[in-house]
Amino acid sequence: MLILTRRTGETLNIGDQIQVTVLGVNRNQVSIGINAPKKVPVHRKEIYEKIKHENLEDGD
């Protein structure tokens, strides 16, 4: 796992098409903004896992 340090307002790039910006930090929560092409799905991990699980059930 790559670990990077960013301050509020700073951005990191993932490849050429995805940008992640730290919008704010409040206690133990970090608000981030993600710019990605519409063809790239962006989900919180728990939502991604739910979708993945539902797709596996549908394939049975």
C-alpha positions in Angstrom: 0.0 0.0 0.0 1.3 3.4 -1.0 0.9 6.0 1.8 0.8 9.7 0.9 0.4 12.8 3.0 -1.8 15.6 1.6 -3.1 18.8 3.2 -6.6 20.2 2.7 -6.9 21.5 -0.9 -4.0 19.3 -2.2 -4.6 16.7 -4.9 -3.1 13.5 -6.0 -3.3 11.9 -9.4 -4.0 8.2 -10.2 -2.9 7.8 -13.8 -3.8 10.5 -16.2 -7.5 10.5 -15.7 -8.3 10.4 -12.0 -7.7 13.1 -9.4 -8.4 12.8 -5.7 -8.5 16.1 -3.7 -8.6 16.4 0.1 -11.5 18.8 0.8 -11.4 18.8 4.5 -10.6 17.0 7.7 -12.8 17.0 10.8 -11.7 14.9 13.8 -11.6 11.3 12.3 -13.3 12.1 9.0 -11.7 13.1 5.8 -13.8 14.6 3.0 -12.4 13.9 -0.5 -13.4 14.9 -4.0 -12.8 12.5 -6.9 -12.6 13.5 -10.5 -12.8 10.5 -12.8 -14.3 9.6 -16.2 -17.9 8.5 -16.1 -16.8 5.1 -17.3 -14.8 4.5 -14.1 -17.1 3.4 -11.2 -16.3 5.1 -7.9 -17.8 3.6 -4.8 -17.2 3.4 -1.0 -15.7 0.0 -0.2 -18.8 -1.2 1.6 -21.0 -0.3 -1.4 -18.5 -2.0 -3.8 -18.5 -5.2 -1.7 -22.4 -5.2 -1.7 -22.5 -4.8 -5.5 -19.9 -7.5 -5.9 -21.8 -9.8 -3.6 -25.1 -9.2 -5.4 -23.5 -9.8 -8.8 -22.2 -13.2 -7.5 -25.6 -14.2 -6.3 -27.2 -13.2 -9.7 -24.6 -15.4 -11.5 -25.6 -18.5 -9.6 
